[in-house]
Amino acid sequence: MKQELDTLLNKKMDRKDFLKHVAIAVVALTGVGALLKTLAPAPKQAPAVSHNGYGASVYGGQKVS
């Protein structure tokens, strides 16, 4: 990979070719980041507390706002 990078950096190119290479690199970097974000496990969420029943009323000792 290092050799390919050195070859690319030493290659004579005009502005159009340079912009093509930069665009491909940007798409590759953002695509890899999005792929890693998609594959990452979702964070664990605490279970939702049910406020049904006697404890949810004012007389049950918990104030629900």
C-alpha positions in Angstrom: 0.0 0.0 0.0 2.8 2.4 0.8 4.3 1.8 -2.6 1.0 2.5 -4.4 0.7 5.7 -2.4 4.2 6.8 -3.2 3.5 6.0 -6.9 0.3 8.1 -6.8 2.0 11.0 -5.1 4.9 11.1 -7.6 2.6 10.8 -10.6 2.3 13.8 -12.8 -1.3 14.9 -13.1 -3.3 17.9 -14.0 -5.9 19.7 -11.9 -8.7 17.5 -13.2 -7.0 14.3 -12.3 -6.0 15.6 -8.9 -9.6 16.6 -8.1 -10.8 13.2 -9.2 -8.4 11.5 -6.8 -9.4 13.8 -3.9 -13.1 13.2 -4.6 -12.5 9.4 -4.5 -10.5 9.7 -1.3 -13.3 11.8 0.4 -16.0 9.4 -0.7 -13.9 6.4 0.5 -13.2 8.0 3.9 -16.8 9.1 4.6 -18.1 5.7 3.3 -15.8 3.8 5.6 -16.9 6.0 8.6 -20.6 5.5 7.8 -20.0 1.7 7.4 -18.3 1.5 10.8 -21.0 3.5 12.4 -23.6 1.2 11.0 -21.8 -1.9 12.1 -21.1 -0.7 15.6 -23.4 -2.2 18.3 -26.1 0.1 19.6 -25.7 1.4 23.1 -27.7 -0.4 25.8 -30.7 1.6 27.0 -32.2 1.4 30.4 -35.6 -0.2 30.4 -38.5 2.3 30.6 -40.1 2.6 34.0 -43.8 1.9 33.9 -45.9 4.5 35.7 -49.0 2.4 35.8 -50.6 1.4 39.1 -50.9 2.7 42.6 -47.3 3.9 42.8 -47.8 6.4 40.0 -50.5 8.4 41.7 -49.9 11.3 44.1 -51.0 9.0 47.0 -48.4 6.3 46.0 -45.5 8.4 47.1 -44.0 9.3 43.6 -44.8 12.5 42.0 -45.1 12.3 38.2 -44.5 15.5 36.4 
